[in-house]
Amino acid sequence: MEINKIVKKFKDQREVLAKKFLADVDADAYLSAHSKAADEAVLEILKLNGLSEAVAVVAVGGYGREQQFPFSDLDLLFLLPDDVKDKDLKTISEVIGNLWSLGLTVGYSVRKIEECLEQAEIDITAQTAMLESRLISGNAELFKTYSDTMERSLNLKKFYRAKFIEQQQRHLKYHESSYALEPNIKEAPGGLRDLNILIWVLRAARLGNTWQEVFEKGLITRRECELLESVTKSLYRLRIHMHLLTNRHEDRL
């Protein structure tokens, strides 16, 4: 399939999904379906360019957890084998160029496993994104080695401290107020990022990946679980509406 046809198909799917969301306001269904549409487009572009199966193409961050908002970045990791060929690197460059044609900002990294470990050691944001990884195409064995290696390398206490400091700095940036004239529903205190941090820390401690799993571990009450699920979905719906309304990545209310 030609790149123009791939792009048109993806944009048509996005329009259908937007109309469906505005009709049923089902945020979970939208995010999952939008992620799957992005997967299809990425796979078709990989096929178009003929990227070697030796490379693992991995979705990370929000895209990795299948929560692709209308204009969120399309975050990808091209995981390289030790014996990567120059031809593969050239093809990856061509793939990235084609991905930008989809109309989304493409966030990407091209690394070997050792380089992923080095980046995770110095950048907590990169480490967090890599923790939410999902294989899209390519070398499944390499991806498993990467996943196992990243999990073993995680120092829970260090991760918790780093996320706590990151949260404090972010709150200061947004003036420690949930009632700003233009609150950022993702980054401001009480926004989506605070809920993300809770799940990331719990996940790193193997205490659950969802509010339901955390409830089943006995760490929160049923009422707290229901409230967290309700607030999370409300913020998801609001963020999707804002992206669609402004036709761009906009998180300021």
C-alpha positions, -999 to +999 in steps of 0.1 A: +000+000+000+013+034-009+020+060+019-008+083+007-033+054+010-020+045+044-023+081+056-058+085+042-070+052+057-057+063+092-072+098+090-105+083+079-104+059+108-097+088+132-127+107+119-150+077+124-136+072+159-141+109+168-177+109+157-184+077+176-168+092+208-189+124+205-220+102+202-213+077+231-186+095+251-168+061+258-133+072+265-119+037+271-133+024+238-119+055+220-084+052+234-082+015+227-096+018+191-073+048+183-043+028+195-053-001+173-057+022+143-022+036+150-009+001+152-023-008+118-008+023+103+026+017+118+025-020+106+016-009+071+044+017+070+069-009+083+058-033+056+060-005+030+096+002+039+106-034+044+121-031+079+140-062+090+124-085+115+156-084+135+145-050+148+118-049+175+094-020+170+080-011+204+052+012+215+061+031+247+045+055+271+008+063+267+008+046+233+024+016+249-004+012+274-029+016+245-042+050+256-036+071+225-054+104+228-064+122+196-032+143+193-008+127+217+027+118+206+031+085+188+060+072+210+081+044+195+113+026+204+132+009+176+151-018+196+182-029+178+201-062+179+238-061+187+246-069+150+224-043+135+231-035+099+236-001+083+207-009+059+183-014+089+193+020+103+186+037+070+153+019+067+143+031+103+151+066+092+127+062+062+100+047+085+102+076+109+098+101+080+067+082+068+053+081+103+052+119+104+028+118+075+001+104+098-004+139+113+008+131+148+040+142+165+064+112+164+085+106+195+111+080+188+143+065+200+167+041+183+187+020+208+202-013+218+192-028+252+224-015+268+217+020+256+181+017+270+196+008+304+219+038+303+191+062+293+169+048+321+196+054+346+199+091+338+163+100+328+134+089+349+109+100+323+125+077+297+126+049+322+089+054+330+080+054+293+100+022+287+083+005+316+050+008+296+063-011+265+043-032+240+057-050+210+042-040+177+063-058+152+097-075+148+120-095+171+099-109+199+129-126+215+148-093+216+118-076+231+114-102+258+151-098+267+146-061+269+115-063+290+132-088+315+163-066+316+144-034+323+123-050+350+154-065+368+172-031+366+144-012+383+153+000+418+120+006+435+132+030+462+152+051+436+122+051+412+098+062+439+121+090+451+126+102+415+089+102+408+082+120+440+107+147+433+094+150+397+059+155+410+070+182+435+088+201+407+058+198+384+034+210+411+056+240+418+056+248+381+018+249+382+018+269+414+005+241+436-031+249+426-058+229+410-078+261+406-057+280+381-076+300+355-063+276+328-056+244+347-037+217+327-057+186+332-027+164+325+001+181+344-015+203+371-020+191+407-048+165+408-046+159+370-039+128+350-002+128+356-007+124+394-030+094+388-004+080+364+023+083+391+003+064+416-002+035+391+035+036+380+048+033+416+022+005+424+031-013+392+069-010+400+062-025+434+041-052+417+010-042+436-013-038+406-016-022+371-052-010+375-073+004+403-093-028+404-061-048+409-050-025+437-084-029+454-080-067+451-047-064+469-066-048+498-047-015+495-078+006+488-115+003+496-141-005+470-154+030+474-119+045+468-115+022+438-148+033+423-140+069+429-105+066+413-120+048+383-147+075+379-123+104+382-098+088+358-125+082+331-139+118+336-104+132+329-099+109+299-132+121+284-124+157+291-089+154+275-103+137+244-129+164+240-103+191+243-080+176+217-110+171+193-123+206+199-090+224+193-078+199+167-044+198+183-026+186+214-042+209+240-044+200+277-053+234+291-089+237+302 
